[in-house]
Amino acid sequence: MDSDKLKALQAPLKERYRSEPEAAVITLKAEGRLGEGVSCKLDTHKAVVEAGLHPATGGSGLEACSGDMLLEALVACAGVTLKAVATALELPLEAGTVTAEGDLDFRGTLGVDREAPVGFRAIRLRFDLDGELTGEQVATLAKLTERYCVVYQTIRQGVAVDTQFTQDR
């Protein structure tokens, strides 16, 4: 996709969201069904994914780990955002790789040590870019990718999560 096509696709959306801000607010949804053993099956847009325990918590490694899925979501969002920014600004980005790594201390989630955090201690997001980009263009890509990546901003800023449990009898 080139810059003109991307701008043509997004222009009417941007105009609508300027004139009707409420139209820009949508609710995304994910749903899973509890599976066999210690697992949860989710229908993604492309396939059914079965998530389970990470091997460091007793899992077999055959199911997807939700921590890995979080990093994968970050990589996907950051990669798409980077490409959209490069396309819109007509930057000479030819290819690239986006990598996310996160450090977990499994003592927290297993309840071994109450002082150990439950969740990632740190996440590193790396972009290896190919193209004839200037330092200024790379800085612009970095700034705008961080600014507009939904998953990055959600992780970085945190968000309130409302948890509800119901029971059918």
Secondary structure as UniProt FT lines:
FT   HELIX           3..19
FT   HELIX           21..24
FT   STRAND          32..34
FT   STRAND          39..43
FT   STRAND          48..52
FT   HELIX           55..57
FT   STRAND          64..65
FT   HELIX           66..88
FT   TURN            89..90
FT   STRAND          93..104
FT   HELIX           106..109
FT   TURN            110..111
FT   TURN            114..115
FT   STRAND          120..131
FT   HELIX           135..148
FT   HELIX           150..157
//
